[in-house]
Amino acid sequence: MNTVGPAPGTLLHARHPREVLRDAQAACATLPVCDHYCGVETRMRKSLTLQAEMAQEFGACVFDVTLDCEDGAPVGGEAEHAALVSELALSAAPGMRVGVRVHPVDHPHFGDDVQTIARRAGQRLSHVMVPKVESVADIRQAAAVLDAAGAPGLPLHALIESPRAVHNAFEIAAHPRVQSLSFGLMDFVSAHAGAIPAQGMAANGQFTHPLVVRAKLEIASAAHAHGKVPSHSVVTEFKDLAVIRQAARHAAHDFGYTRMWSIHPNQIRPILEAFAPDERQIATAVDILLAGASVDWAPVSHHSTLHDRASYRLFWQVLERAHATGRPLPVPIQAWFAA
């Protein structure tokens, strides 16, 4: 038999899906699917403005802004740049998610970055991205320095950029302070001393070269194994929207990533589109979850297919992704996402 609409009041009396459907893997943080990087003052200011504008448009903060102190920032004047990043983070609109990428832990400016930014704006940051993480020891060091600077508990995102780091990805992901693993494509390719051609950095080549594919899968698997968020690498093409859209779909549908970097405002909407569930997926998830809620999350039949809490988890994740990407949600389930 097929499911039918739940009785009035179903959501009022049923236990919330977040309470019933969570397990060790499904309990990871739900982060915006797009992480937008910028490190030049004019671009950082424009990105924060765009973030607030799109939050108004979608009804949610649909992408992070990560202010860059490393590769995306000018060389020289690092102390002044860290002070600027602090001021910009504090100036972000209420409710917006703003992170910062500091220098690697072995860089002379790492400690200064953390001291300046964490002390001034640590309470406003959503996360700190630590680049060129090689092992869990780097995470421990970063966490200790952040704690000493007055930002205990601030989530860390780890950027995996070398073969050694890929080898250690599971151990890095297991650290409780780590919230997300990102793949640093270009540094990873460069770290192979020419064994991977430049095409391995391209929009198409990065999905076909065996060593790059293996690294992506290892990082995604490590993240999911420990309930963390895998974040896909950059695509350097920003004028051809079809290219970025196709790459984002590959990352989301074929490689298990639930988040992706943007390095140009043109890339944000294609990433949101690629990672968001479509209307059919949302409708199916709504039907099945409302049916489950109506029987206190016991098994149900939907179009002659059995569903129980194992599959309910998947469909709840579809709705969480829809909400995080600003997709319209049917009235019957809006109570689940009410503040």
C-alpha positions as CSV (number, residue, x, y, z in Angstrom):
1,M,0.0,0.0,0.0
2,N,1.1,3.6,-0.6
3,T,1.4,6.2,2.1
4,V,-1.3,8.8,2.6
5,G,-1.2,12.2,4.2
6,P,-0.7,12.3,8.0
7,A,-3.5,13.2,10.3
8,P,-3.7,16.9,11.4
9,G,-1.3,17.6,14.3
10,T,1.2,14.9,13.3
11,L,4.2,17.2,13.8
12,L,2.8,18.5,17.0
13,H,2.9,15.1,18.7
14,A,5.7,13.3,16.9
15,R,9.2,13.4,18.2
16,H,11.4,15.6,16.1
17,P,13.5,13.9,13.4
18,R,16.7,15.3,14.8
19,E,16.0,13.6,18.1
20,V,15.0,10.2,16.6
21,L,17.1,9.8,13.5
22,R,20.6,10.7,14.6
23,D,23.5,8.2,14.9
24,A,27.3,8.5,15.1
25,Q,27.7,9.3,11.4
26,A,24.5,11.4,10.9
27,A,25.3,13.6,13.9
28,C,27.9,15.7,12.1
29,A,27.4,19.5,11.8
30,T,25.2,20.8,9.0
31,L,27.3,23.4,7.3
32,P,26.4,25.6,4.3
33,V,27.2,23.7,1.1
34,C,29.4,26.5,-0.3
35,D,32.5,28.0,1.4
36,H,33.5,31.2,-0.4
37,Y,37.2,32.3,-0.1
38,C,38.5,35.8,-0.5
39,G,41.6,37.6,0.7
40,V,41.8,41.0,-1.0
41,E,40.0,43.9,0.9
42,T,37.6,44.9,-1.8
43,R,36.6,41.3,-2.5
44,M,36.2,40.5,1.2
45,R,33.9,43.5,1.7
46,K,31.9,42.6,-1.4
47,S,31.6,39.0,-0.3
48,L,30.2,39.9,3.1
49,T,27.7,42.2,1.4
50,L,26.7,39.5,-1.0
51,Q,26.4,36.9,1.8
52,A,23.9,39.2,3.6
53,E,21.9,39.9,0.4
54,M,21.6,36.2,-0.5
55,A,20.6,35.4,3.1
56,Q,17.7,37.8,2.6
57,E,16.8,36.2,-0.7
58,F,17.0,32.6,0.4
59,G,15.8,33.0,4.0
60,A,19.0,31.4,5.4
61,C,22.8,31.9,5.4
62,V,23.5,29.8,2.3
63,F,27.2,30.1,2.1
64,D,30.2,30.8,4.4
65,V,32.6,33.6,3.8
66,T,36.2,32.5,4.7
67,L,38.5,35.5,4.9
68,D,41.9,34.5,3.7
69,C,45.3,35.2,5.3
70,E,47.2,32.7,3.3
71,D,47.4,31.9,-0.5
72,G,44.5,34.2,-1.4
73,A,46.0,37.2,0.4
74,P,48.8,39.6,-0.7
75,V,52.3,38.8,0.5
76,G,53.7,41.3,2.9
77,G,51.8,43.3,5.5
78,E,50.6,40.2,7.2
79,A,50.0,41.9,10.6
80,E,48.0,44.6,9.0
81,H,46.0,42.1,7.0
82,A,45.2,40.0,10.1
83,A,43.9,43.2,11.8
84,L,41.7,43.9,8.7
85,V,40.3,40.4,8.7
86,S,39.4,40.9,12.4
87,E,37.6,44.1,11.7
88,L,35.7,42.6,8.7
89,A,34.6,39.6,10.7
90,L,33.2,41.8,13.4
91,S,31.4,43.9,10.8
92,A,29.5,41.0,9.3
93,A,25.7,41.1,9.5
94,P,24.1,39.3,12.4
95,G,23.6,35.6,11.8
96,M,26.1,35.4,9.0
97,R,28.8,32.7,9.1
98,V,32.4,34.0,8.8
99,G,35.6,32.0,9.0
100,V,39.2,32.7,8.5
101,R,42.1,30.8,6.9
102,V,45.3,31.4,8.8
103,H,48.8,30.5,7.8
104,P,50.1,26.9,8.3
105,V,51.1,26.0,11.9
106,D,54.8,25.9,10.8
107,H,54.7,29.4,9.2
108,P,56.3,32.3,11.0
109,H,53.0,34.3,10.9
110,F,50.7,31.5,12.2
111,G,51.0,32.5,15.9
112,D,50.5,36.2,15.0
113,D,47.4,35.4,12.9
114,V,45.8,33.6,15.7
115,Q,46.7,36.0,18.4
116,T,45.4,39.0,16.4
117,I,42.2,37.4,15.0
118,A,41.2,35.0,17.7
119,R,41.6,37.6,20.5
120,R,39.7,40.3,18.6
121,A,37.1,38.4,16.7
122,G,37.2,34.8,17.9
123,Q,33.7,35.0,19.4
124,R,32.3,36.1,15.9
125,L,34.0,33.4,13.8
126,S,32.3,30.2,12.7
127,H,35.6,28.3,12.1
128,V,39.3,28.6,11.5
129,M,40.7,26.9,8.4
130,V,44.2,25.5,9.0
131,P,46.1,24.9,5.7
132,K,48.7,22.3,4.8
133,V,47.8,20.0,7.7
134,E,50.1,17.0,7.5
135,S,49.1,15.1,10.6
136,V,46.9,15.2,13.7
137,A,49.8,16.8,15.5
138,D,49.2,20.0,13.5
139,I,45.6,20.0,14.6
140,R,46.6,19.6,18.2
141,Q,49.1,22.5,17.9
142,A,46.5,24.8,16.2
143,A,43.9,23.9,18.9
144,A,46.3,24.7,21.7
145,V,47.3,28.1,20.2
146,L,43.7,29.0,19.7
147,D,42.8,28.0,23.2
148,A,45.7,30.1,24.6
149,A,44.4,33.1,22.5
150,G,41.0,33.0,24.1
151,A,39.1,31.0,21.5
152,P,38.5,27.6,23.1
153,G,36.2,25.3,21.2
154,L,36.3,27.2,18.0
155,P,35.9,24.6,15.2
156,L,38.9,23.8,13.0
157,H,38.7,22.9,9.3
158,A,41.7,21.0,8.0
159,L,43.0,21.5,4.5
160,I,44.5,18.2,3.1
161,E,47.1,19.1,0.5
162,S,49.8,16.4,0.2
163,P,50.1,12.6,-0.2
164,R,51.2,12.3,3.5
165,A,48.1,14.3,4.6
166,V,45.9,12.0,2.6
167,H,47.5,9.0,4.3
168,N,46.7,10.6,7.7
169,A,43.2,11.8,6.8
170,F,41.3,9.4,9.0
171,E,43.4,10.2,12.1
172,I,43.0,14.0,11.3
173,A,39.2,13.6,10.9
174,A,39.0,11.8,14.2
175,H,40.2,14.7,16.3
176,P,37.2,16.2,18.1
177,R,38.0,19.8,17.3
178,V,37.9,19.1,13.5
179,Q,34.6,19.9,11.9
180,S,35.5,19.6,8.2
181,L,38.1,18.2,5.9
182,S,38.9,20.1,2.6
183,F,40.9,18.9,-0.3
184,G,43.6,21.2,-1.6
185,L,43.8,20.2,-5.2
186,M,46.5,22.4,-6.6
187,D,49.0,21.9,-3.8
188,F,48.3,18.2,-3.9
189,V,49.1,18.0,-7.6
190,S,52.2,20.1,-7.2
191,A,53.4,17.9,-4.3
192,H,53.9,15.0,-6.8
193,A,57.0,16.5,-8.4
194,G,55.6,16.4,-11.9
195,A,54.1,12.9,-11.7
196,I,50.6,14.3,-12.1
197,P,50.4,16.6,-15.1
198,A,48.9,20.1,-14.9
199,Q,45.7,18.6,-16.4
200,G,45.1,17.1,-13.0
201,M,44.3,20.5,-11.7
202,A,41.7,21.2,-14.5
203,A,38.0,21.0,-14.1
204,N,37.8,17.7,-16.0
205,G,41.3,16.2,-15.2
206,Q,40.7,16.4,-11.5
207,F,37.9,13.9,-11.8
208,T,39.8,11.4,-14.0
209,H,43.4,11.2,-12.9
210,P,43.7,8.1,-10.6
211,L,45.9,9.7,-7.9
212,V,43.6,12.7,-7.6
213,V,40.5,10.6,-7.7
214,R,41.9,8.3,-5.0
215,A,42.8,11.3,-2.8
216,K,39.3,12.8,-3.1
217,L,37.7,9.5,-2.2
218,E,40.0,8.9,0.8
219,I,39.2,12.4,2.2
220,A,35.5,12.0,1.7
221,S,35.6,8.6,3.3
222,A,37.6,9.8,6.3
223,A,35.3,12.7,6.9
224,H,32.1,10.5,6.8
225,A,33.7,7.9,9.0
226,H,34.0,10.4,11.8
227,G,30.9,12.4,11.2
228,K,32.7,15.4,9.7
229,V,31.9,17.5,6.6
230,P,34.0,16.8,3.4
231,S,34.6,19.9,1.4
232,H,35.6,19.7,-2.2
233,S,38.4,21.6,-3.8
234,V,38.3,24.7,-6.0
235,V,37.6,24.9,-9.7
236,T,39.6,27.7,-11.2
237,E,37.2,28.4,-14.1
238,F,34.8,31.1,-13.1
239,K,33.3,32.5,-16.3
240,D,31.9,29.3,-17.8
241,L,29.1,28.5,-15.4
242,A,28.5,25.1,-17.0
243,V,32.0,24.0,-16.1
244,I,31.6,24.9,-12.4
245,R,28.1,23.4,-12.3
246,Q,29.3,20.1,-13.8
247,A,32.2,19.9,-11.4
248,A,30.0,20.6,-8.4
249,R,27.6,17.9,-9.5
250,H,30.5,15.4,-9.8
251,A,31.7,16.3,-6.3
252,A,28.2,16.0,-4.8
253,H,26.8,13.0,-6.7
254,D,29.8,10.9,-7.5
255,F,32.4,11.6,-4.8
256,G,30.4,12.0,-1.6
257,Y,31.2,15.7,-0.9
258,T,28.6,17.8,0.9
259,R,30.4,21.1,0.6
260,M,32.6,22.9,-1.9
261,W,34.9,25.9,-2.2
262,S,34.1,28.9,-4.2
263,I,36.8,31.4,-5.2
264,H,34.7,33.8,-7.3
265,P,31.1,35.1,-6.7
266,N,30.1,33.6,-10.1
267,Q,30.6,30.1,-8.6
268,I,28.3,30.4,-5.6
269,R,25.0,29.9,-7.2
270,P,26.0,27.0,-9.4
271,I,27.4,25.3,-6.3
272,L,24.2,25.9,-4.4
273,E,22.2,24.5,-7.3
274,A,24.4,21.4,-7.7
275,F,24.3,20.5,-4.0
276,A,20.6,21.3,-3.4
277,P,18.0,18.5,-3.7
278,D,15.5,19.0,-6.5
279,E,11.7,19.3,-6.1
280,R,11.1,15.6,-6.7
281,Q,13.6,14.6,-4.1
282,I,12.1,17.0,-1.6
283,A,8.6,15.8,-2.3
284,T,9.6,12.2,-1.8
285,A,11.4,12.9,1.4
286,V,8.4,14.9,2.8
287,D,5.9,12.1,2.0
288,I,8.0,9.4,3.6
289,L,8.9,11.4,6.7
290,L,5.4,12.6,7.3
291,A,4.2,9.0,7.1
292,G,6.9,7.9,9.5
293,A,6.1,10.7,11.9
294,S,2.4,9.7,11.9
295,V,3.3,6.3,13.2
296,D,5.9,7.4,15.7
297,W,8.8,6.5,13.3
298,A,7.7,2.8,13.0
299,P,8.2,1.3,9.5
300,V,5.9,2.4,6.7
301,S,5.2,1.4,3.1
302,H,5.6,4.0,0.4
303,H,4.9,3.0,-3.2
304,S,5.3,-0.7,-2.2
305,T,8.8,0.0,-0.7
306,L,9.4,-0.5,3.0
307,H,11.0,2.4,4.9
308,D,12.2,2.5,8.5
309,R,14.6,4.6,10.6
310,A,17.5,3.6,8.4
311,S,16.0,5.2,5.3
312,Y,14.3,7.9,7.3
313,R,17.8,9.2,8.1
314,L,18.6,9.6,4.5
315,F,15.4,11.5,3.7
316,W,15.8,13.7,6.7
317,Q,19.3,14.6,5.4
318,V,17.6,15.6,2.1
319,L,15.4,18.0,3.9
320,E,18.2,19.4,6.0
321,R,20.1,20.0,2.8
322,A,17.1,21.7,1.2
323,H,16.7,24.0,4.2
324,A,20.5,24.8,4.2
325,T,20.4,25.7,0.5
326,G,17.3,27.9,0.8
327,R,14.9,25.6,-1.1
328,P,11.2,26.2,-0.4
329,L,9.8,23.6,2.0
330,P,6.1,22.5,2.1
331,V,4.0,24.0,4.8
332,P,3.4,20.6,6.6
333,I,7.1,20.3,7.6
334,Q,8.0,23.9,8.2
335,A,7.5,23.4,11.9
336,W,10.5,21.1,11.9
337,F,12.7,24.0,10.9
338,A,11.2,26.7,12.9
339,A,13.7,28.6,15.0
